[in-house]
Amino acid sequence: MSASLILLACSALIPARASATQICSQIPQSPPSYATRIALLACTENALWYAPFIDVQGRLASLTVSETERVRLHDGTTPAWQRVAEYWKGSGLLSQMSNFAGATDCSYGGYGVLQSASCRAFLSDTPWSAVFVSYVMNRAGLPGFRSSASHIDFIRDAYRTPALSPYVFDDPDTTAPAAGDLLCFARGRNTIGPQGLRDFLGNGSGEGLNMHCDIVVAANPGGDGKVYLVGGNVLQGVTMRVLPLNRNGAIFNLPRRLGVPGDCQPGNEGFCSFNRQDWVALLKLKPLPAPQGMLPLPGIRPQQCCTLCPLPMPENMKRCPVLQRPVDAPPAPADHPR
């Protein structure tokens, strides 16, 4: 499917009154680029979830459906929880979660009553924001991107091995964002700030760190002075975030939380903002050669089949057959992701 068809799907899925329609329509489609593919795919997924968004003031301005509900998405066909399961499968990461309770039940077609309940429990209990980023990058065929269920892994790649990563680690306060970039914050109770993240990444360890990254889909479209980002597992959906830009194109006065519990509470509403986060990094997408055809889907070797396939289908790729759940398959032991 061409970028124009993806954009058409995006426009068709969003009600005419939603601002995301104009944002998606202004994503440049020529010349072709990975940045365009990434932005269009993220925009299309946000549209599928009825285009929920967080405005410049950090207010959740729209929310229709939540991650594990049976409510169908804007295509009129897909229950919300099944789309989240498809992010796991389409990212190539679900097979790595076989030891987590319920994950195996997300792998099989049919979704019987017990399998549905077990899979939905897994989806509810397991963070999927990094999975969503990996899904989008896989679908875009971004070369060199290493899928992970933990944001810190591809942040670490950009910081430590920039020659191998499609991203370069940069300062979120001074660097102008562009389509295809990733804007990231730390999710711990204590703030670490950009320098704290650099110190963490520079210590040589492979430790985990709770993070979140949004995908930049447009910066200053039509000269409106705003940047638009889309993230998965943001308020239990695929949600757009809007932030202001300064005259240099960098994000203006990134709202940061102070790390003091209870800042946001009745009588102190000035601290209540879903944009107030511990912003620590901007991953800049490198200038890459224009996509030629479609690259093999990362993480789908060696069986050379895919569940959610890149569009158009590569010649050496085929759709994976629908698996049937084995009789009396033992449940996977419970655990927690890092």
Sine and cosine of phi, psi and omega as CSV:
sin_phi,cos_phi,sin_psi,cos_psi,sin_omega,cos_omega
0.00,0.00,0.72,-0.70,-0.03,-1.00
-0.97,0.24,0.24,-0.97,0.03,-1.00
-0.88,0.47,-0.57,0.82,-0.01,-1.00
-0.91,0.42,-0.59,0.81,0.03,-1.00
-0.94,0.34,-0.61,0.79,0.08,-1.00
-0.88,0.47,-0.68,0.73,0.02,-1.00
-0.90,0.44,-0.63,0.77,0.04,-1.00
-0.87,0.49,-0.67,0.74,0.05,-1.00
-0.88,0.47,-0.65,0.76,0.01,-1.00
-0.87,0.48,-0.73,0.68,-0.03,-1.00
-0.91,0.41,-0.60,0.80,-0.04,-1.00
-0.94,0.34,-0.48,0.88,-0.09,-1.00
-0.99,0.13,-0.37,0.93,-0.08,-1.00
-0.98,-0.18,0.74,-0.68,0.08,-1.00
-0.84,0.55,0.50,-0.87,-0.11,-0.99
-0.86,0.51,-0.50,0.87,-0.06,-1.00
-0.97,0.23,-0.24,0.97,-0.09,-1.00
-0.98,0.22,0.72,-0.69,-0.04,-1.00
-0.91,0.42,-0.41,0.91,-0.02,-1.00
-0.88,0.47,-0.42,0.91,0.04,-1.00
-0.85,0.52,-0.76,0.65,-0.01,-1.00
-0.92,0.40,-0.59,0.80,-0.01,-1.00
-0.89,0.46,-0.75,0.66,-0.01,-1.00
-0.90,0.44,-0.62,0.79,-0.06,-1.00
-0.94,0.35,-0.32,0.95,-0.02,-1.00
-1.00,-0.09,0.04,1.00,0.08,-1.00
-0.94,0.33,0.87,-0.49,-0.04,-1.00
-0.90,0.43,0.70,-0.71,-0.04,-1.00
-0.96,-0.27,-0.11,0.99,-0.01,-1.00
-0.66,-0.76,0.71,-0.71,-0.06,1.00
-0.94,0.33,0.37,-0.93,0.00,-1.00
-0.89,0.45,0.59,-0.81,-0.01,-1.00
-0.41,-0.91,0.32,-0.95,0.10,-1.00
-0.92,0.39,-0.56,0.83,0.03,-1.00
-0.86,0.51,-0.67,0.74,0.02,-1.00
-0.90,0.43,-0.71,0.71,0.01,-1.00
-0.86,0.52,-0.73,0.68,-0.04,-1.00
-0.88,0.47,-0.73,0.68,-0.04,-1.00
-0.90,0.44,-0.70,0.72,-0.02,-1.00
-0.91,0.41,-0.65,0.76,0.02,-1.00
-0.90,0.43,-0.70,0.72,0.01,-1.00
-0.91,0.42,-0.66,0.75,0.03,-1.00
-0.88,0.48,-0.67,0.74,-0.02,-1.00
-0.90,0.44,-0.65,0.76,0.01,-1.00
-0.92,0.38,-0.64,0.77,0.07,-1.00
-0.87,0.49,-0.64,0.77,0.03,-1.00
-0.90,0.44,-0.63,0.78,-0.01,-1.00
-0.87,0.49,-0.51,0.86,0.00,-1.00
-1.00,-0.03,0.40,0.92,0.00,-1.00
0.92,0.40,0.47,0.88,0.13,-0.99
0.79,0.61,0.80,0.61,0.12,-0.99
-0.91,0.41,0.54,-0.84,0.02,-1.00
-0.47,-0.88,0.41,-0.91,0.09,-1.00
-0.95,-0.31,0.82,-0.57,-0.09,-1.00
-0.99,0.14,-0.02,-1.00,-0.08,-1.00
-0.87,0.49,-0.51,0.86,0.02,-1.00
-0.98,0.18,-0.01,1.00,0.02,-1.00
0.99,0.12,0.31,0.95,0.01,-1.00
-0.99,-0.11,0.68,-0.73,0.13,-0.99
-0.95,0.31,0.95,-0.32,-0.14,-0.99
-1.00,-0.09,-0.22,0.98,-0.04,-1.00
-0.36,-0.93,0.72,-0.69,0.08,-1.00
-0.40,-0.92,0.82,-0.58,-0.07,-1.00
-0.90,-0.43,-0.64,0.77,-0.13,-0.99
-0.61,-0.79,0.45,-0.89,-0.04,-1.00
-0.89,-0.45,0.30,-0.95,-0.24,-0.97
-0.82,0.57,-0.63,0.78,-0.08,-1.00
-0.94,-0.33,0.29,0.96,0.04,-1.00
-0.98,0.21,0.37,-0.93,0.10,-0.99
-0.99,0.12,-0.17,0.98,-0.02,-1.00
-0.83,0.56,0.69,-0.72,-0.03,-1.00
-0.98,0.19,0.56,-0.83,0.02,-1.00
-0.97,0.24,-0.09,-1.00,-0.16,-0.99
-0.92,0.39,-0.22,0.98,0.08,-1.00
-0.98,0.21,-0.13,0.99,0.02,-1.00
0.97,0.24,0.08,1.00,-0.11,-0.99
-0.83,-0.55,-0.69,0.72,-0.20,-0.98
-1.00,-0.03,0.88,-0.48,0.15,-0.99
-0.89,0.45,0.58,-0.81,-0.08,-1.00
-0.81,0.59,-0.71,0.70,-0.08,-1.00
-0.90,0.43,-0.55,0.83,0.01,-1.00
-0.94,0.35,-0.50,0.87,0.05,-1.00
-0.92,0.38,-0.63,0.78,0.05,-1.00
-0.89,0.45,-0.64,0.77,0.07,-1.00
-0.87,0.49,-0.60,0.80,0.02,-1.00
-0.93,0.37,-0.49,0.87,0.09,-1.00
-0.89,0.45,-0.66,0.75,0.04,-1.00
-0.89,0.46,-0.72,0.70,-0.04,-1.00
-0.95,0.32,-0.69,0.73,-0.04,-1.00
-0.94,0.35,-0.36,0.93,0.06,-1.00
-0.99,0.14,-0.23,0.97,-0.06,-1.00
0.98,0.18,0.22,0.98,-0.11,-0.99
-0.98,-0.20,-0.23,0.97,-0.10,-0.99
-0.89,0.46,-0.59,0.81,-0.03,-1.00
-0.89,0.46,-0.40,0.91,0.01,-1.00
-0.97,0.23,-0.16,0.99,-0.10,-0.99
-0.96,-0.27,0.36,0.93,-0.11,-0.99
-0.89,0.46,-0.36,0.93,0.02,-1.00
-1.00,0.05,0.00,1.00,-0.01,-1.00
-0.99,-0.13,0.74,-0.68,-0.07,-1.00
-0.83,0.56,0.79,-0.62,0.06,-1.00
1.00,-0.04,-0.33,0.95,-0.07,-1.00
-0.89,0.46,-0.66,0.75,-0.01,-1.00
-0.87,0.50,-0.57,0.82,-0.02,-1.00
-0.94,0.33,-0.28,0.96,0.08,-1.00
-0.99,0.14,-0.16,0.99,-0.10,-0.99
-1.00,0.06,-0.36,0.93,-0.17,-0.99
-0.98,-0.20,0.52,-0.85,0.05,-1.00
-0.96,0.27,0.26,-0.97,0.07,-1.00
0.99,-0.12,-0.73,0.68,-0.01,-1.00
0.73,0.68,0.95,0.31,0.12,-0.99
-0.90,0.43,0.06,-1.00,-0.09,-1.00
-0.86,0.52,-0.76,0.65,-0.03,-1.00
-0.94,0.35,-0.65,0.76,0.00,-1.00
-0.90,0.44,-0.64,0.77,0.01,-1.00
-0.88,0.48,-0.73,0.69,-0.03,-1.00
-0.90,0.44,-0.67,0.74,-0.02,-1.00
-0.92,0.39,-0.69,0.72,0.02,-1.00
-0.89,0.45,-0.69,0.72,-0.02,-1.00
-0.90,0.44,-0.57,0.82,0.07,-1.00
-0.90,0.44,-0.68,0.74,0.05,-1.00
-0.87,0.49,-0.71,0.70,-0.04,-1.00
-0.91,0.42,-0.57,0.82,0.01,-1.00
-0.96,0.29,-0.59,0.81,-0.11,-0.99
-1.00,0.07,-0.27,0.96,-0.17,-0.99
-0.90,-0.44,0.86,-0.51,0.01,-1.00
-0.84,0.54,0.66,-0.75,-0.05,-1.00
-0.77,-0.64,0.27,0.96,-0.02,-1.00
-0.92,0.39,-0.66,0.76,0.05,-1.00
-0.94,0.33,-0.51,0.86,0.06,-1.00
-0.90,0.44,-0.65,0.76,0.03,-1.00
-0.89,0.46,-0.71,0.70,0.05,-1.00
-0.85,0.52,-0.71,0.71,-0.01,-1.00
-0.90,0.44,-0.62,0.79,0.04,-1.00
-0.87,0.50,-0.74,0.68,-0.02,-1.00
-0.89,0.45,-0.69,0.72,-0.02,-1.00
-0.92,0.40,-0.60,0.80,0.06,-1.00
-0.90,0.44,-0.72,0.69,0.00,-1.00
-0.90,0.44,-0.56,0.83,0.03,-1.00
-0.98,0.22,-0.23,0.97,-0.03,-1.00
0.94,0.34,0.49,0.87,-0.08,-1.00
-0.90,0.44,0.89,-0.46,-0.04,-1.00
-0.94,0.34,0.66,-0.75,0.08,-1.00
1.00,0.08,-0.10,1.00,0.00,-1.00
-0.99,0.17,0.77,-0.63,-0.01,-1.00
-0.98,-0.21,0.95,-0.31,-0.04,-1.00
-0.87,0.49,0.57,-0.82,0.03,-1.00
-0.36,-0.93,0.49,-0.87,0.12,-0.99
-1.00,0.10,0.03,1.00,0.03,-1.00
-0.82,-0.58,0.85,-0.52,-0.01,-1.00
-0.83,0.56,-0.57,0.82,-0.10,-0.99
-0.86,0.50,-0.42,0.91,-0.03,-1.00
-0.93,0.37,-0.73,0.69,0.01,-1.00
-0.99,0.16,-0.32,0.95,0.17,-0.99
-0.93,0.36,-0.69,0.72,0.02,-1.00
-0.89,0.46,-0.65,0.76,0.04,-1.00
-0.85,0.52,-0.71,0.71,-0.03,-1.00
-0.91,0.41,-0.54,0.84,-0.04,-1.00
-0.99,0.17,-0.70,0.71,-0.13,-0.99
-1.00,-0.04,-0.54,0.84,-0.05,-1.00
-0.76,-0.65,0.89,0.46,-0.06,-1.00
-0.89,0.46,-0.40,0.92,0.01,-1.00
-0.93,0.36,-0.42,0.91,-0.03,-1.00
-0.99,-0.17,-0.42,0.91,-0.04,-1.00
-1.00,0.09,0.52,-0.86,0.11,-0.99
-0.97,0.24,-0.04,1.00,-0.04,-1.00
-0.88,-0.48,0.44,-0.90,0.09,-1.00
-0.88,-0.47,0.74,-0.67,0.00,-1.00
-0.95,0.31,0.78,-0.63,-0.06,-1.00
-0.59,-0.81,0.10,-1.00,-0.07,-1.00
-1.00,0.09,0.83,-0.55,-0.04,-1.00
-0.95,0.31,-0.28,0.96,-0.06,-1.00
-1.00,0.00,-0.38,0.92,-0.11,-0.99
-0.86,-0.51,-0.21,0.98,-0.08,-1.00
-0.99,-0.17,0.75,-0.67,0.00,-1.00
-0.96,0.30,0.82,-0.58,0.04,-1.00
-0.98,0.22,0.40,-0.92,0.04,-1.00
-0.57,-0.82,0.27,-0.96,-0.03,-1.00
-0.80,0.60,0.69,-0.72,0.00,-1.00
1.00,-0.06,-0.24,0.97,0.04,-1.00
-0.96,0.27,0.21,-0.98,0.06,-1.00
-0.83,-0.56,0.81,-0.59,0.08,-1.00
-0.96,-0.28,0.81,-0.59,-0.22,-0.98
-0.80,-0.59,0.55,-0.83,0.12,-0.99
-0.75,-0.66,0.41,-0.91,0.07,-1.00
-1.00,0.05,0.58,-0.81,-0.12,-0.99
-0.95,-0.32,0.16,0.99,0.01,-1.00
-0.95,0.31,0.27,-0.96,0.02,-1.00
-0.91,0.41,-0.55,0.84,0.00,-1.00
-0.99,-0.14,0.72,-0.70,0.01,-1.00
-0.95,0.30,0.58,-0.82,0.03,-1.00
-0.88,-0.48,-0.43,0.90,0.02,-1.00
0.94,0.34,0.18,-0.98,-0.02,-1.00
-0.84,0.54,-0.67,0.74,-0.02,-1.00
-0.94,0.35,-0.58,0.81,0.05,-1.00
-0.88,0.47,-0.61,0.79,0.05,-1.00
-0.92,0.38,-0.66,0.75,0.04,-1.00
-0.87,0.49,-0.66,0.75,0.03,-1.00
-0.89,0.45,-0.67,0.75,0.00,-1.00
-0.89,0.46,-0.72,0.69,-0.03,-1.00
-0.94,0.33,-0.44,0.90,-0.04,-1.00
-1.00,0.09,-0.04,1.00,-0.07,-1.00
-0.99,0.13,-0.04,1.00,0.09,-1.00
0.99,0.14,-0.04,1.00,-0.03,-1.00
-1.00,0.04,0.22,-0.98,0.08,-1.00
-0.95,-0.30,0.47,0.88,-0.06,-1.00
-0.91,0.41,0.41,-0.91,0.07,-1.00
-1.00,0.08,0.29,-0.96,0.06,-1.00
-0.44,-0.90,0.76,-0.65,-0.01,-1.00
-0.93,0.36,0.87,-0.49,-0.07,-1.00
-0.69,-0.73,0.19,-0.98,0.16,-0.99
-0.55,-0.84,0.65,-0.76,0.07,-1.00
-0.78,-0.63,0.69,-0.72,0.16,-0.99
-0.98,-0.21,0.47,-0.88,0.03,-1.00
-1.00,-0.09,0.80,-0.59,0.07,-1.00
-0.96,0.28,0.82,-0.57,0.02,-1.00
-0.96,-0.29,-0.40,0.92,0.04,-1.00
-0.29,-0.96,0.60,-0.80,0.05,-1.00
-0.78,-0.63,0.85,-0.52,0.02,-1.00
0.84,0.55,0.69,0.72,0.01,-1.00
-0.91,0.41,0.77,-0.64,-0.02,-1.00
0.91,0.41,0.28,0.96,0.01,-1.00
0.94,0.33,0.51,0.86,-0.06,-1.00
-1.00,0.09,-0.06,1.00,0.06,-1.00
0.95,0.31,0.45,0.89,-0.02,-1.00
-0.72,-0.70,0.39,-0.92,0.12,-0.99
-0.89,-0.46,0.64,-0.77,-0.05,-1.00
-0.89,-0.45,0.77,-0.64,-0.04,-1.00
-0.78,-0.62,0.43,-0.90,0.04,-1.00
-0.77,-0.63,0.74,-0.67,0.02,-1.00
-0.74,-0.67,0.53,-0.85,0.09,-1.00
-1.00,-0.02,0.45,-0.89,-0.02,-1.00
0.87,0.50,0.48,0.88,0.11,-0.99
-0.99,-0.12,0.94,-0.35,-0.08,-1.00
0.81,0.58,0.68,0.73,0.11,-0.99
0.90,0.43,0.53,0.85,0.07,-1.00
-0.34,-0.94,-0.18,-0.98,0.11,-0.99
-0.98,-0.21,0.97,-0.25,-0.28,-0.96
-0.87,-0.49,0.67,-0.75,0.08,-1.00
-1.00,0.06,0.57,-0.82,0.05,-1.00
-0.82,-0.57,0.64,-0.77,-0.01,-1.00
-0.88,-0.48,0.77,-0.64,0.03,-1.00
-0.75,-0.66,0.50,-0.87,0.00,-1.00
-0.99,0.13,0.46,-0.89,0.06,-1.00
-0.93,-0.37,0.45,-0.89,0.10,-0.99
-1.00,-0.02,-0.05,-1.00,-0.08,-1.00
-0.92,0.40,-0.31,0.95,0.04,-1.00
-1.00,-0.03,0.00,1.00,0.02,-1.00
1.00,0.00,-0.08,1.00,0.07,-1.00
-0.99,0.12,0.29,-0.96,-0.02,-1.00
-0.94,0.34,0.77,-0.64,-0.08,-1.00
-0.99,0.14,0.85,-0.52,0.17,-0.99
0.75,0.67,0.87,0.49,-0.01,-1.00
-0.75,0.66,0.86,-0.51,-0.04,-1.00
-0.95,0.32,0.86,-0.51,-0.06,-1.00
-0.89,-0.46,0.62,-0.78,0.08,-1.00
-0.98,0.20,0.42,-0.91,-0.10,-0.99
-1.00,-0.02,-0.11,0.99,0.02,-1.00
0.98,0.18,0.21,0.98,0.01,-1.00
-0.97,-0.23,0.90,-0.44,0.00,-1.00
-0.83,0.56,0.65,-0.76,0.06,-1.00
1.00,0.06,0.15,0.99,0.04,-1.00
-0.83,0.55,-0.69,0.72,0.00,-1.00
-1.00,-0.04,0.93,-0.36,-0.01,-1.00
-0.30,-0.95,0.29,-0.96,0.04,-1.00
-0.81,0.58,0.72,-0.69,-0.06,-1.00
1.00,-0.02,-0.18,0.98,0.01,-1.00
-0.71,-0.70,0.69,0.72,-0.13,-0.99
-0.91,0.42,-0.30,0.95,0.01,-1.00
-0.88,0.48,-0.37,0.93,0.02,-1.00
-1.00,-0.04,-0.02,1.00,-0.06,-1.00
-1.00,0.00,0.97,-0.23,0.00,-1.00
-0.39,-0.92,0.78,-0.62,0.07,-1.00
-0.95,0.30,-0.15,0.99,0.09,-1.00
-1.00,-0.01,-0.16,0.99,-0.01,-1.00
-0.99,0.13,0.99,-0.15,-0.08,-1.00
-0.69,-0.72,0.12,-0.99,0.05,-1.00
-1.00,0.00,0.96,0.28,-0.05,-1.00
-0.92,0.39,0.80,-0.60,-0.14,-0.99
-0.76,-0.65,-0.29,0.96,-0.08,-1.00
-0.37,-0.93,0.54,-0.84,0.22,-0.98
-0.87,-0.50,0.87,-0.49,0.07,-1.00
-1.00,-0.05,0.91,-0.41,-0.04,-1.00
-1.00,0.03,0.80,-0.61,0.08,-1.00
-0.94,0.34,0.79,-0.61,-0.01,-1.00
-0.93,0.37,0.45,-0.89,0.19,-0.98
-0.91,0.42,0.86,-0.50,-0.05,-1.00
-0.86,-0.52,0.46,-0.89,0.09,-1.00
-0.83,0.55,0.53,-0.85,0.01,-1.00
-0.86,0.51,0.63,-0.78,0.02,-1.00
-0.85,0.53,0.72,-0.70,0.08,-1.00
-0.91,-0.42,0.94,-0.33,-0.08,-1.00
0.93,0.36,-0.61,-0.79,-0.01,-1.00
-0.71,-0.70,0.77,-0.64,-0.01,-1.00
-0.98,0.21,0.44,-0.90,0.10,-1.00
-0.83,0.55,0.58,-0.81,-0.03,-1.00
-0.94,0.35,0.86,-0.50,0.00,-1.00
-0.85,0.52,0.61,-0.79,0.09,-1.00
0.99,0.12,-0.02,1.00,-0.02,-1.00
-0.96,-0.26,0.09,1.00,0.14,-0.99
-0.95,0.30,0.40,-0.92,-0.07,1.00
-0.99,-0.12,-0.01,1.00,-0.10,-1.00
-0.95,0.30,-0.27,0.96,0.05,-1.00
0.83,0.56,0.70,0.72,0.13,-0.99
-0.65,-0.76,0.30,-0.95,-0.08,-1.00
-0.63,-0.78,0.46,-0.89,0.05,-1.00
-1.00,-0.02,-0.83,0.56,0.20,-0.98
-0.96,-0.29,0.94,-0.34,-0.25,-0.97
-1.00,-0.10,0.48,-0.88,0.09,-1.00
-0.90,0.43,0.47,-0.88,-0.05,-1.00
-0.86,-0.52,0.82,-0.58,-0.02,1.00
-0.96,0.28,0.25,-0.97,-0.02,-1.00
-0.92,0.38,0.77,-0.64,0.12,-0.99
-0.89,0.46,0.44,-0.90,-0.04,-1.00
-0.90,0.44,-0.52,0.85,-0.06,-1.00
-1.00,-0.08,0.29,0.96,-0.03,-1.00
-0.85,-0.52,0.52,-0.85,0.09,-1.00
-0.64,-0.77,0.28,-0.96,0.02,-1.00
-0.97,0.25,0.66,-0.75,0.04,-1.00
-0.94,0.34,0.62,-0.78,0.06,-1.00
-0.93,0.37,0.46,-0.89,0.05,-1.00
-0.95,0.31,0.83,-0.55,-0.04,-1.00
-0.99,0.12,0.53,-0.85,0.09,-1.00
-0.97,-0.24,0.68,-0.73,-0.04,-1.00
-0.91,0.42,0.80,-0.60,0.03,-1.00
-0.90,0.44,0.52,-0.86,-0.01,-1.00
-0.92,0.39,0.72,-0.70,0.05,-1.00
0.84,0.55,0.60,0.80,0.05,-1.00
-0.91,0.41,0.76,-0.65,-0.03,-1.00
-0.94,0.35,0.57,-0.82,0.03,-1.00
-0.94,0.35,0.53,-0.85,0.03,-1.00
-0.97,0.26,0.58,-0.81,0.00,-1.00
-0.92,0.39,0.54,-0.84,0.01,-1.00
-0.96,0.29,0.53,-0.85,0.06,-1.00
-0.31,-0.95,-0.04,-1.00,0.02,-1.00
-0.74,-0.67,0.64,-0.77,0.05,-1.00
-0.94,0.33,0.36,-0.93,0.04,-1.00
-0.97,0.26,0.00,0.00,0.00,0.00
